[in-house]
Amino acid sequence: MKIKVCGLKHPENIEAVTTLQPDYVGFIFYGKSPRYMAGLAVDALQTIPASVKKTGVFVNENAENIEKLIAEYGFDAVQFHGDESPEFCAKFKGKVTVIKAFGLNENFDFEQLKDYANNVDLFLFDTKTKEYGGSGKTFDWAILDQYKLDVPFFLSGGIGPENIAEVKNIKHPQFYGVDLNSRFEIEPGLKNIEKLKDTFNVVKNKTQMKYGVNEQGYYGDFGGAYIPEMLYPNVEELRQQYLNIINDEGFKAEFDDLLKNYVGRPSPLYHAKRYSEKYGANIFFKREDLNHTGSHKINNAIGQILLAKRLGKKRIIAETGAGQHGVATATVCALMGIECVVYMGEIDMARQAPNVSRMKMLGAKVVPATSGSKTLKDATNEALRDWIGNPVDTHYIIGSVVGPYPYPDMVARFQSVISAETKKQLVEHTGSELPQYVLACVGGGSNAMGMFYHFLDDESVKLVAVEAAGKGVASGESAATTALGNEGVLHGSRTILMQTEDGQVVEPYSISAGLDYPGIGPQHAHLFKSHRGEYVSITDDEALQAGLLCCQLEGIIPAIETAHALAQLEKMKFEPNDNVVICISGRGDKDLDTYIKYFGY
């Protein structure tokens, strides 16, 4: 659905409206209108981006003057709101987009529109009034069923925040867009930007959350795109296109089909009865370990490979720590027949050897990162260097909610299927879609953000994020970012990270290859700083013991990453009726060697 904002006349307000990226903006040249743009300088329209069609609105104006104003203001469209004939409209057809407005009531004769059909590009249907122009009142939209022509139309007349959701339900095949005007005003010609922003989000199906990202790519104080100039074209291409692509109905249909028939979603929400008995609450496992490839990582990989295809990319790069993201990326590249290169720390390659073999079997080239700590941070550095060197044909599938905007938002959206399913499944189990607690492990934080996503604005739900304390928070060998870190820039975004006084990144440590990252995603940093989430840490020993307990109580071998979240249950107290959901982010096959060495099996 297209959006047109009409009746603008104040330069600063015009600029603010155009930052919302409407499809059309309208300027009224009719002296009797309180929104008449008399005296508005041509310069005020020069800041409007080319993607927004500048529209001159006229009432019975002479053709010569209209031609002059089109040239002077650079109008892309004209809207005729008076008694203009089909022949008059035809004078402008082919030069600019021609919109002819009509006021509708129950007696309107749609037959009269036939004479205009070949002479205009769009109709605009407003509420019938005695005067030219709108009244801020709606008409009976059922009248639109009588319209049978092939010319698309804008709908106007009394559309506001209170009825925009209802407008979206209109199913007429020629319904082209909405014209927003008086219901969004502080005074005639001065638009309320917050009201417009909320309505834009409804129309464009954007998720607008209190703890979500803003238009500049920030979550509170965190986020943004802190990148070298050589990466700007890559990141800007994504920023400009990712929302349009992932909100496209064709994209969503293909994504949903692959999640269902290839990945095996929805993943079960399992009531862990023996855990429930032990901890005195209703404990549920969200079984991401049962996905194809064995973890949540496949959700994002599917989404990004489809995005890359639509961007025309021929080569994929990725970074991986535990190897699960690398396996997921190699899997989708094999599925789509696209070249795949995965960067992995040399140490991680040794401790996650089975996943390295899986990636190679799937046709990926696995490149060791041999600098620094030789783990996830360094693999990310190598992947970024590759992307700088191959900007045109290569897409970088980042595996977590880290990196420059739009990656944190994009990955969170692809992973949000976890919490979307959980809410529906909880209703089946408990009669309510809201649990008391949601737990997940956090390295960069993609499984946690997917698990938290649809609960963020339900502040009755306590969000518990579990980091890796390694050998202890104060041991010097830890990855407990929120306990040890402070604000700074890491891998393209402002976030919280572990760093020295002079800004050098501190090498993280965890027995878990997926959690030894020196920072957290910017949305997690915002949740931590705003106290929306509780961020805690678990040691290697506590995690391994919790992993063994899960094996012996529920017959599930969890990834060591997941075991950190399970270990946090020992430190919590619950009421008998509490519903607690834990994201089982991955299965433990990849960690068997570590478990075996620790327990001596």
Secondary structure, 3 states (H helix, E strand, C coil): CEEEEECCCCHHHHHHHHCCCCCEEEEEECCCCCCECCCCCHHHHCCCCCCCEEEEEECCCCHHHHHHHHHHHCCCEEEECCCCCHHHHHCCECCEEEEEEEEECCCCCHHHHHHHCCCCCEEEEEECCCCCCCCCCCCCHHHHHHCCCCCCEEECCCCCCCCHHHHHCCCCCCEEEEEECHHHEEECCEECHHHHHHHHHHHCCCCCCCCCCCCCCEECCEECCCCCHHHHHHHHHHHHHHHHHHCCHHHHHHHHHHHHHHHCCCCCEEECHHHHHHHCCEEEEEEHHHCCCCECHHHHHHHHHHHHHHCCCCEEEEEECCCHHHHHHHHHHHHHCCEEEEEEEHHHHHHCHHHHHHHHHCCCEEEEECCCCCCHHHHHHHHHHHHHHCCCCEEEECCCCCCCCCHHHHHHHHHCHHHHHHHHHHHHHHCCCCCCEEEEECCCCHHHHHHHHHHCCCCCCEEEEEEEEECCCCCCCCECHHHHCEEEEECCEEEEECECCCCCECCCCCCCCCCCCCECCHHHHHHHHCCCEEEEEEEHHHHHHHHHHHHHHHCCCECHHHHHHHHHHHHCCCCCCCEEEEEECEECHHHHHHHHHHHCC
